[in-house]
Amino acid sequence: MSETTYTFNDFIDAIDEDLGVQLGIGTRDLPDYPYNEDWQTCQEDLAFVAPEDAERRRDVFRNHVSYTVEDVMSENAIDIYPYAMPY
């Protein structure tokens, strides 16, 4: 994505892409995850980056997508193995 303005749909599309690679599923398969909350956090962080700094905005956006994908994967693992200890 070369744009410097991101939307919720861009966020969901990027998450779908990463989840498809990592787990073979998408956001529609996990509708109970609070994607809106993660998007709001991403928007707050993007607000502190100058619009003309496209590279930094892209990095912030991609980092938030990665954080969300990691959270979804962690919650998915907890749902699959509810009694397994993470350590």
C-alpha positions as CSV (number, residue, x, y, z in Angstrom):
1,M,0.0,0.0,0.0
2,S,1.5,3.3,-1.0
3,E,-1.3,5.5,0.4
4,T,-0.7,7.6,3.5
5,T,-4.4,7.5,4.5
6,Y,-5.6,4.2,5.8
7,T,-9.2,3.1,6.4
8,F,-10.8,0.4,8.5
9,N,-11.2,-1.7,5.3
10,D,-7.5,-1.4,4.6
11,F,-6.8,-2.6,8.1
12,I,-9.2,-5.6,7.8
13,D,-7.8,-6.5,4.4
14,A,-4.3,-6.5,5.7
15,I,-5.3,-8.6,8.7
16,D,-7.1,-11.0,6.4
17,E,-4.1,-11.4,4.2
18,D,-1.8,-12.1,7.1
19,L,-4.3,-14.5,8.9
20,G,-4.8,-16.3,5.6
21,V,-1.0,-17.0,5.4
22,Q,-0.6,-17.8,9.1
23,L,-3.8,-19.8,9.9
24,G,-5.7,-20.2,6.7
25,I,-8.6,-18.2,8.1
26,G,-9.9,-14.6,7.9
27,T,-11.6,-12.0,10.0
28,R,-15.0,-13.3,9.0
29,D,-14.1,-16.6,10.6
30,L,-13.4,-14.9,13.9
31,P,-16.1,-12.2,14.2
32,D,-16.0,-12.0,18.0
33,Y,-12.5,-10.4,18.0
34,P,-12.6,-6.7,18.7
35,Y,-11.0,-5.5,15.5
36,N,-12.5,-2.0,15.9
37,E,-10.6,-1.5,19.2
38,D,-7.3,-2.3,17.5
39,W,-8.2,0.0,14.6
40,Q,-8.9,2.8,17.0
41,T,-5.5,2.4,18.6
42,C,-3.9,2.3,15.2
43,Q,-5.7,5.6,14.2
44,E,-4.5,7.2,17.4
45,D,-0.9,6.3,16.7
46,L,-1.2,7.4,13.0
47,A,-2.5,10.8,14.2
48,F,0.9,11.5,15.7
49,V,2.7,10.9,12.3
50,A,2.9,13.6,9.7
51,P,0.8,12.9,6.6
52,E,3.8,13.5,4.4
53,D,5.9,10.8,6.2
54,A,4.5,7.9,4.1
55,E,7.1,5.5,5.2
56,R,6.6,6.0,8.9
57,R,2.8,5.8,8.5
58,R,3.2,2.6,6.6
59,D,5.4,1.2,9.4
60,V,2.9,2.2,12.1
61,F,0.0,0.7,10.1
62,R,1.9,-2.6,9.4
63,N,3.0,-2.8,13.1
64,H,-0.6,-2.6,14.2
65,V,-1.7,-5.2,11.7
66,S,1.0,-7.5,13.1
67,Y,0.0,-6.8,16.7
68,T,-3.6,-7.7,15.8
69,V,-2.6,-10.9,14.0
70,E,-0.5,-12.0,16.9
71,D,-3.4,-11.3,19.3
72,V,-5.8,-13.3,17.1
73,M,-3.4,-16.2,16.9
74,S,-2.9,-16.1,20.7
75,E,-6.6,-16.1,21.4
76,N,-7.1,-18.9,18.8
77,A,-4.5,-21.0,20.6
78,I,-6.1,-20.4,23.9
79,D,-9.5,-21.4,22.5
80,I,-8.1,-24.6,21.1
81,Y,-6.1,-25.5,24.1
82,P,-7.8,-23.8,27.1
83,Y,-5.9,-25.7,29.8
84,A,-2.5,-25.6,28.3
85,M,0.0,-23.3,30.0
86,P,1.9,-20.9,27.8
87,Y,5.1,-21.6,29.6
